[in-house]
Amino acid sequence: MNIILVIVIGGIIGWIASMIMRTDAQQGVFMNIIIGVVGSLLAGFILSPFLGGAPITSGEISVSSLLISLLGAVVLLAIINMVRRGTPR
């Protein structure tokens, strides 16, 4: 049940992060889920030690865990945007 919850909340977090970074038109539902879950994992490894919260992948669902995961998804989208801009089309 926890995996389904992480997928659903990860999709919502990925969607919100894509709206913040203005990449929503380029992404679909599955990409939003991937961005949300991978961004949450990124937040767990990199941001949680500095900010003191836990991401949604830890099983804790609270306001702080949602914000940490959202921040991780935004950072991941920023990295993806930098890589996309660096490649010639």
ROVEX-774797 format. One record per atom (N, C-alpha, C): residue in three letters; atom name; x, y, z. Coordinates in Angstrom, 3 decimals, m for minus. Example, Ala and Ser with C-alpha at 12.3 -4.5 7.8 and 13.67 -1.06 7.14 Angstrom:
residues 2
  vovo  keti         u         v         w
   ALA     N    13.190    m5.690     7.800
   ALA    CA    12.300    m4.500     7.800
   ALA     C    13.200    m3.300     7.800
   SER     N    12.850    m2.250     7.080
   SER    CA    13.670    m1.060     7.140
   SER     C    12.900     0.030     7.870
end
This chain:
residues 89
  vovo  keti         u         v         w
   MET     N     0.821    m1.198     0.000
   MET    CA     0.000     0.000     0.000
   MET     C     0.863     1.258     0.000
   ASN     N     2.021     1.182     0.647
   ASN    CA     2.908     2.326     0.727
   ASN     C     3.442     2.696    m0.656
   ILE     N     3.714     1.707    m1.510
   ILE    CA     4.238     1.976    m2.847
   ILE     C     3.199     2.712    m3.685
   ILE     N     1.944     2.314    m3.588
   ILE    CA     0.878     2.989    m4.335
   ILE     C     0.758     4.435    m3.874
   LEU     N     0.856     4.656    m2.582
   LEU    CA     0.781     6.012    m2.039
   LEU     C     1.950     6.865    m2.525
   VAL     N     3.146     6.296    m2.571
   VAL    CA     4.316     7.031    m3.048
   VAL     C     4.167     7.358    m4.528
   ILE     N     3.616     6.442    m5.321
   ILE    CA     3.424     6.692    m6.748
   ILE     C     2.409     7.806    m6.972
   VAL     N     1.293     7.758    m6.260
   VAL    CA     0.257     8.779    m6.427
   VAL     C     0.767    10.147    m5.969
   ILE     N     1.339    10.213    m4.795
   ILE    CA     1.837    11.492    m4.279
   ILE     C     3.035    11.965    m5.104
   GLY     N     3.873    11.029    m5.557
   GLY    CA     4.992    11.392    m6.427
   GLY     C     4.516    11.991    m7.732
   GLY     N     3.426    11.460    m8.288
   GLY    CA     2.865    12.023    m9.507
   GLY     C     2.360    13.436    m9.294
   ILE     N     1.704    13.663    m8.172
   ILE    CA     1.206    15.008    m7.863
   ILE     C     2.371    15.975    m7.643
   ILE     N     3.398    15.522    m6.936
   ILE    CA     4.566    16.366    m6.690
   ILE     C     5.291    16.655    m8.003
   GLY     N     5.419    15.653    m8.869
   GLY    CA     6.048    15.865   m10.172
   GLY     C     5.266    16.849   m11.025
   TRP     N     3.939    16.773   m10.962
   TRP    CA     3.097    17.701   m11.717
   TRP     C     3.257    19.130   m11.212
   ILE     N     3.253    19.301    m9.887
   ILE    CA     3.425    20.639    m9.307
   ILE     C     4.814    21.186    m9.636
   ALA     N     5.831    20.330    m9.551
   ALA    CA     7.193    20.770    m9.878
   ALA     C     7.304    21.154   m11.342
   SER     N     6.627    20.420   m12.228
   SER    CA     6.682    20.764   m13.653
   SER     C     5.946    22.069   m13.932
   MET     N     4.911    22.378   m13.149
   MET    CA     4.246    23.666   m13.309
   MET     C     5.131    24.795   m12.800
   ILE     N     5.867    24.566   m11.728
   ILE    CA     6.776    25.577   m11.189
   ILE     C     7.901    25.860   m12.184
   MET     N     8.440    24.803   m12.798
   MET    CA     9.555    24.947   m13.730
   MET     C     9.094    25.199   m15.170
   ARG     N     7.796    25.280   m15.389
   ARG    CA     7.190    25.540   m16.706
   ARG     C     7.571    24.492   m17.748
   THR     N     7.565    23.219   m17.354
   THR    CA     7.825    22.123   m18.286
   THR     C     6.629    21.196   m18.384
   ASP     N     5.477    21.642   m17.910
   ASP    CA     4.299    20.779   m17.850
   ASP     C     3.815    20.363   m19.235
   ALA     N     3.925    21.234   m20.225
   ALA    CA     3.460    20.904   m21.570
   ALA     C     4.341    19.848   m22.229
   GLN     N     5.571    19.687   m21.790
   GLN    CA     6.502    18.734   m22.379
   GLN     C     6.392    17.349   m21.751
   GLN     N     5.734    17.225   m20.622
   GLN    CA     5.708    15.989   m19.856
   GLN     C     4.314    15.385   m19.849
   GLY     N     4.280    14.091   m19.684
   GLY    CA     3.020    13.392   m19.520
   GLY     C     2.875    12.901   m18.098
   VAL     N     1.883    12.079   m17.877
   VAL    CA     1.599    11.566   m16.534
   VAL     C     2.752    10.708   m16.018
   PHE     N     3.266     9.825   m16.864
   PHE    CA     4.335     8.928   m16.409
   PHE     C     5.615     9.683   m16.097
   MET     N     5.911    10.699   m16.876
   MET    CA     7.100    11.504   m16.598
   MET     C     6.932    12.290   m15.302
   ASN     N     5.715    12.759   m15.020
   ASN    CA     5.464    13.444   m13.747
   ASN     C     5.686    12.502   m12.571
   ILE     N     5.226    11.256   m12.706
   ILE    CA     5.431    10.270   m11.635
   ILE     C     6.917    10.001   m11.442
   ILE     N     7.635     9.827   m12.538
   ILE    CA     9.076     9.548   m12.442
   ILE     C     9.802    10.731   m11.810
   ILE     N     9.477    11.940   m12.252
   ILE    CA    10.116    13.144   m11.693
   ILE     C     9.811    13.263   m10.203
   GLY     N     8.566    13.011    m9.807
   GLY    CA     8.193    13.119    m8.397
   GLY     C     8.895    12.104    m7.514
   VAL     N     8.945    10.852    m7.964
   VAL    CA     9.555     9.797    m7.141
   VAL     C    11.077     9.929    m7.128
   VAL     N    11.690    10.145    m8.297
   VAL    CA    13.145    10.295    m8.343
   VAL     C    13.578    11.584    m7.632
   GLY     N    12.799    12.644    m7.789
   GLY    CA    13.099    13.881    m7.055
   GLY     C    13.002    13.690    m5.554
   SER     N    12.066    12.868    m5.127
   SER    CA    11.949    12.567    m3.706
   SER     C    13.148    11.756    m3.207
   LEU     N    13.600    10.815    m4.022
   LEU    CA    14.802    10.062    m3.660
   LEU     C    16.019    10.972    m3.606
   LEU     N    16.118    11.874    m4.566
   LEU    CA    17.209    12.845    m4.582
   LEU     C    17.172    13.706    m3.322
   ALA     N    15.986    14.126    m2.948
   ALA    CA    15.833    14.927    m1.730
   ALA     C    16.239    14.124    m0.498
   GLY     N    15.929    12.839    m0.508
   GLY    CA    16.287    12.000     0.629
   GLY     C    17.784    11.859     0.809
   PHE     N    18.508    11.775    m0.298
   PHE    CA    19.952    11.599    m0.213
   PHE     C    20.704    12.911    m0.024
   ILE     N    20.235    13.972    m0.666
   ILE    CA    21.010    15.214    m0.676
   ILE     C    20.437    16.282     0.253
   LEU     N    19.139    16.516     0.189
   LEU    CA    18.561    17.651     0.908
   LEU     C    18.182    17.348     2.359
   SER     N    17.759    16.123     2.640
   SER    CA    17.302    15.794     3.994
   SER     C    18.364    15.981     5.072
   PRO     N    19.629    15.613     4.825
   PRO    CA    20.620    15.866     5.878
   PRO     C    20.792    17.344     6.220
   PHE     N    20.593    18.220     5.228
   PHE    CA    20.759    19.655     5.473
   PHE     C    19.510    20.297     6.053
   LEU     N    18.340    19.849     5.592
   LEU    CA    17.089    20.478     6.013
   LEU     C    16.417    19.761     7.178
   GLY     N    16.798    18.538     7.440
   GLY    CA    16.290    17.830     8.600
   GLY     C    14.947    17.148     8.442
   GLY     N    14.361    17.158     7.275
   GLY    CA    13.082    16.497     7.053
   GLY     C    13.273    15.162     6.362
   ALA     N    12.187    14.448     6.181
   ALA    CA    12.228    13.166     5.495
   ALA     C    11.388    13.261     4.227
   PRO     N    11.828    12.644     3.124
   PRO    CA    11.019    12.669     1.899
   PRO     C     9.866    11.672     1.984
   ILE     N     8.983    11.688     0.999
   ILE    CA     7.830    10.795     1.017
   ILE     C     8.236     9.339     0.844
   THR     N     9.403     9.077     0.256
   THR    CA     9.837     7.694     0.060
   THR     C    10.230     7.016     1.367
   SER     N    10.369     7.772     2.434
   SER    CA    10.682     7.180     3.728
   SER     C     9.448     6.593     4.406
   GLY     N     8.274     6.870     3.856
   GLY    CA     7.035     6.361     4.428
   GLY     C     6.304     7.369     5.281
   GLU     N     6.938     8.477     5.573
   GLU    CA     6.319     9.524     6.380
   GLU     C     5.664    10.536     5.448
   ILE     N     4.366    10.735     5.610
   ILE    CA     3.643    11.707     4.796
   ILE     C     3.208    12.848     5.712
   SER     N     3.898    13.966     5.593
   SER    CA     3.563    15.166     6.362
   SER     C     3.824    16.376     5.472
   VAL     N     3.519    17.540     5.971
   VAL    CA     3.732    18.753     5.196
   VAL     C     5.213    18.940     4.899
   SER     N     6.058    18.695     5.886
   SER    CA     7.499    18.871     5.662
   SER     C     8.033    17.856     4.658
   SER     N     7.551    16.616     4.704
   SER    CA     8.023    15.613     3.746
   SER     C     7.553    15.947     2.332
   LEU     N     6.355    16.505     2.190
   LEU    CA     5.872    16.918     0.879
   LEU     C     6.699    18.081     0.330
   LEU     N     7.041    19.034     1.179
   LEU    CA     7.847    20.171     0.735
   LEU     C     9.267    19.756     0.377
   ILE     N     9.862    18.862     1.163
   ILE    CA    11.206    18.351     0.864
   ILE     C    11.193    17.621    m0.478
   SER     N    10.178    16.787    m0.704
   SER    CA    10.075    16.037    m1.954
   SER     C     9.836    16.974    m3.133
   LEU     N     9.022    18.009    m2.935
   LEU    CA     8.784    18.987    m3.995
   LEU     C    10.073    19.726    m4.338
   LEU     N    10.828    20.080    m3.343
   LEU    CA    12.101    20.759    m3.574
   LEU     C    13.061    19.848    m4.343
   GLY     N    13.086    18.568    m4.006
   GLY    CA    13.926    17.618    m4.731
   GLY     C    13.500    17.471    m6.182
   ALA     N    12.188    17.465    m6.441
   ALA    CA    11.685    17.361    m7.813
   ALA     C    12.014    18.614    m8.614
   VAL     N    11.931    19.778    m7.988
   VAL    CA    12.281    21.030    m8.679
   VAL     C    13.770    21.049    m9.009
   VAL     N    14.610    20.591    m8.084
   VAL    CA    16.051    20.527    m8.335
   VAL     C    16.336    19.552    m9.480
   LEU     N    15.658    18.420    m9.494
   LEU    CA    15.845    17.445   m10.565
   LEU     C    15.434    18.027   m11.914
   LEU     N    14.316    18.728   m11.970
   LEU    CA    13.895    19.355   m13.225
   LEU     C    14.865    20.452   m13.661
   ALA     N    15.433    21.169   m12.722
   ALA    CA    16.429    22.193   m13.069
   ALA     C    17.664    21.540   m13.685
   ILE     N    18.090    20.420   m13.134
   ILE    CA    19.239    19.693   m13.682
   ILE     C    18.913    19.175   m15.081
   ILE     N    17.714    18.617   m15.250
   ILE    CA    17.307    18.118   m16.566
   ILE     C    17.249    19.249   m17.582
   ASN     N    16.731    20.407   m17.193
   ASN    CA    16.666    21.551   m18.100
   ASN     C    18.057    22.041   m18.499
   MET     N    19.008    22.022   m17.559
   MET    CA    20.375    22.433   m17.898
   MET     C    21.001    21.456   m18.878
   VAL     N    20.760    20.179   m18.713
   VAL    CA    21.329    19.177   m19.617
   VAL     C    20.685    19.310   m21.002
   ARG     N    19.378    19.531   m21.055
   ARG    CA    18.694    19.692   m22.341
   ARG     C    19.177    20.920   m23.101
   ARG     N    19.432    21.994   m22.400
   ARG    CA    19.900    23.215   m23.064
   ARG     C    21.306    23.051   m23.598
   GLY     N    22.099    22.209   m22.972
   GLY    CA    23.480    22.008   m23.389
   GLY     C    23.620    21.137   m24.621
   THR     N    22.608    20.352   m24.947
   THR    CA    22.691    19.479   m26.112
   THR     C    22.147    20.173   m27.347
   PRO     N    22.837    20.095   m28.475
   PRO    CA    22.320    20.726   m29.696
   PRO     C    21.125    19.957   m30.239
   ARG     N    20.207    20.680   m30.839
   ARG    CA    19.002    20.031   m31.377
   ARG     C    19.056    19.976   m32.865
end
